[in-house]
Amino acid sequence: MAEPANDRGLVEGVLLAAVGAVSLTAERVEQLADALAERGGLRRDDARQIVEETAAHWRGEAGRIGERAGANVQKLLRDLGIVTRDDLEDLELRVAQLEHRLKQVEAPPRAVPPQH
């Protein structure tokens, strides 16, 4: 069944407004597909496909938004000179490596067995 592009956009908009599409469960997808089919004059399979495609799209968008927000926070922290947990852990590892090397250098030389 062909539907005009603006009708599909309206259905998607209503769907997104009615439900947090980022966290749709399989049961909720079925409920929404039934409701869209009943109210929107769509076949159930078409309605289910719209629900699943819209949910997948918004899950992807949520992931990208989260990644961008994380990157922006990291940049802001660097710009402000605030040390992040990762920075601190990296420095702790480097200090531990330097301490280990220093102990090796300061350790008394081991006796070398005579060679025959």
N, C-alpha and C positions, 0 to 999 in steps of 0.2 A: 504494500500500500504506500503510494508516494504521498508525502506530506510537504507542504510548503516550508521553506527554510525558516521563515519567521515563526510559524507554529511550533516547529521543533525547538527553536530558541526559547520560546515562551514556556514550553514544557520543561526544558532544562532549567530555566530560571526558577520556575515554581518548585521544581524538584529540589534544587539546591537551597532555596529559602526554607523549605519545609523540613529538610533533614540535613544533618551534618554529613555530607556525602563522603567526607574523608574517612568516617568510621562506620560505614554501613556493614551490617552483618548479612549473612546469606538469607536469614529469615526476613530481615527488613527489606532486602532487595525484592524478595518475592511479594511482600505486602505492597510495596510501592508499585511494582509492575502490575499487580492486580488493580490497584487504585487508578493508575494511569490508563490501563486498558478500559476500565469501566467508565471513567469520567472523560477521558480524552478521545474515545472512539477509536482506539488503537487495538491492534491484535496484541494478545498477551506477549507473544514472542518479541514483537517490535518494542513494546513497552519495556520488557526486561532488558533488551539490548540497549535501549536509551539509558536506563538506570545504571547498568553496568559500565557503559562507556563514560557516562558523566562521572560516576564515582571514581573510575580509574584515572580520568583526567584530573580530578581535584586531588586525588591522592598524590599524583605526580607533582602537581602545583604546590601542594603543602610541603613536599620534600624539598623542592627547589627553593621555596621561600625560607624554609628552615636553614638550608645550607647558606643562602645569601645572608640571612640574619646572623648566623654564626660567624661568617667571614667578616661582616661589618663590626661585630662586637670585638673580634680578635684585633682588627685594625684599630679600632678605637682604644683598646687597652694598650696596644703598642704605642699609639700616638700620645697617650697620656703617661707613658712610662710605667705602666702597671705590669707587674710580672704575673704571667698566667701559671697555672699548675703545671702545664707541660713544660714551660720554660724552667720552672723550678726543678722539676724532675730531671730535665736534661743537664742542668748545672750540677745537681747532686751526683749524677752518674759521672760527669767529667771530673768532679772533685775526687770521687772514690777511685777513679782510674789514675789520677795524678798521685794520690796518696800511695797507691799500690806501687807505682813506678818509683816513687821516692824511697819507699822502704827497700826496694830491690837495689837501688843505687847506694843507700846508706848501710846496707847489710855488710858485715865483715866478709871478706873474700873466703870462699870455701877452699879447703885444702885440695890441691890438685894431686891425684895419685901419680906416683912416678911412672914414667913410660919405660918399657923394656926395649 
